[in-house]
């Protein structure tokens, strides 16, 4: 676990604060250092740059440069961050801090990312049946690793096809409902009546039906 952002205090008054001439000097241990000591957390940037001086914020009022934008983490996070550079200040008086997290060797660009909502819309049972059939037909035809990797590609293809099919079905229903709504509204405009609200109810029902069919 780690905490990143504008923490608004420094880890070390000596290493992380630069005062211009005439600026008031703070004394004592910083609140951030106290918190890290109490919970066993550390300033990860300082761990990787023990002697460096870097400042992320310029305060015109106090006339100081400070490194108050930082990232602190518990022991489990210390070896999970490979690099943690500060970016150049542009539109803000603060410099952003970039965290590069080690993901266990998995290339993020190769991961299949699907909104979980899709699994409430597509035929999960059909996809699972196809996947079981794939492994029944292919297990033993090549190395376990090769069959497994090809299986992931097969599953990806099944999911993509199911999502595209659901989108086509939605667009077709959407167009039909739109036409019915317009037709009913036009009928109400031509023959406005409050005594016979059936047409208005029909419009309301069509709108509710349309909203129920929306994917998101």
N, C-alpha and C positions, 0 to 999 in steps of 0.2 A: 504494500500500500504506500502511496506517496501523495503529497499535497503540493500543488504547484500554483503559483500566481503572485499577485501583488500582496505580499504578506505584511508590508508596511513597517517592518523592523529588520534590522540586520543581524547576522549571526555573530559578527565581531565588530565592535566599534573601531578597533584598530585597523583591521584588514578591509572592512567593507564600507568605510565612510571616509570621505575626503572633504575637509572643511576649508573654505576660503578664509582669508585673513579677516579676523574680527568676528567669525562665526562662533556661536556658543558651543562648547564642547560637552557632550554627554559623559556621564560617569557610571560605573557599575556594570553588571552583567546584563546583556540584552534579554528582553522577554523571550525572544526566539531561542536563544541559547539555553535558557532555563527550561523551556518546553522540551527541547531535544534531549536535554540531560535527564529530565524526569521520565520521559517515555522511551528513551533509548533510540531515538531517531537521529538522523544526521542530515546535514546540508550536503546534498549529493554533488552539487557543482564544486563545493569546497573540497570534498573528498577527491575529486578528479583533478582539482587545480589548487593544491595546498598552499602554494606561495604566490599565486597570481593575484593581481588587483584588477577588478573589473567593476564598473558601476552601471546601474541600469536606470537610474532616475536622477534628474537634476531638480532640486528644490530652490527656486529663486528667493523665497522668503527666508529660509534658514541658511541659504548660500552654501549648500552642501551637495556633493555627489554621493549617492548611496547605492548599494546593491540590495535593494529591498524586494526585488522580483526574483524569486528563487524557487527551488524545489527541495522539500525535505521528505525523507522516507524512512520506513522501518527497515530492520536488517534484511528482511526477505526481498526488498526491492533494490538493494545496493548493486547487485550484479546483473540486474535486468535492464539497466540503462547504459547504452554503449557510449553515447555522446550527449552533451547537454550545453550547446553553445548559446550565447546571447546574440540576438539579431540587432541590426542597426536601427536606432530610433528614427522614425520618419514623422508621422502625423501626431504622435503622442510624446509626452515628456517621459514615458517609460519605454524601456527596451523589452521586447518579447523574449522569452526563454524557450528554446526548442528542445524537446525531449525525444531522443531516438530509443525506442524500447525494443529489446531483443525478444523475438516472438517464438523462440524454440526452434528456429531454423525453417519455419513455414513461410514461404513467400506470400505476403498478403495479396499481391496482385493475382495469385493463382487460386485464391479462395472463392468459392461460390457464395455470393451474398444474396439472400432472398428474405424479403419481409415476411415475418412469421404469419401475418394476416392471410397470405396466400394459402396456407395449409388449412384454413377454415373454409376455403372456397373450392379448391381442386379436389379431385377424386384420389384421396390418399390411399384408399384400399386398392384401387386399380394399379397405382404406381408401385405399391409394395408387392403386389402379385407379380408384376412384370420383373421386378428386381429379383424376387425369389426364383422365377423361371430362368432369368439370366444366369444366376449362379449354378443352378441345377444343370444347365446346358454347357457351361463353360468351365466349371471347376475340374481341374485335372488335365485340361487341354494345354496348359502352359504353367509356368511357375505361379505359386500362390500370390506373390507380389504383383506379377503382371496382370493376373486375373482381377485382383483387388483394385489396382489402379484403373484398369479398363472399366471395372464396375462403377467406379466413381464417375467416370465420363458418361457411362450409360445412364446413371441416375440423373446427372446434370441434364442430359438431353431429354429425358422423360419429364423432368420438372419444367423445363423451358417450353416443351410442346404443350403440356397441360395448361400452363399459364397463358400461352398464346391462344389456345382454344377457348379458355374462359374469357379472355378479352374480346375475342370475336363474338362470342355469345352475348356478352354484355352490350357491345356496340349495336348489335342487331336489335336487342330488346329496347335499348335506349332510344333508337331511332323510331321504333314502332310506338313507344309511349309518347314521345315528343309529338308525333303526328296526331295521335289521338287527343292529346291535350289541346293542340292548336285547333283541331276540328271542333272540339267541344266548346272551346272559348269563342270561336267564330259563331257557333250556333247561339250561344248566350248573347253575343253582341247583336246579332240580327233580331233575336226575339227576347229582349230582356224582360224578366218577370220575377217577382218576389213571391207570388202565390204558389208557383210550382218550382221548388228549389232543387228538383232532381238533377238538373244540369250542373248546378253548382256542386252538388254532392259528387257527381261523376268526376268533375275536375279535381276535387279534393282527393278522391280515391285514386285517380291516376297519378297525381303528384306523390302521394304516399307510396304507391306501387313503384314509381320511378326511384324514389329515395331508397326503398328497400333493395333495389337491384344494384345500387351503386357499389363499386368495388371498394372504394375508400370513402 
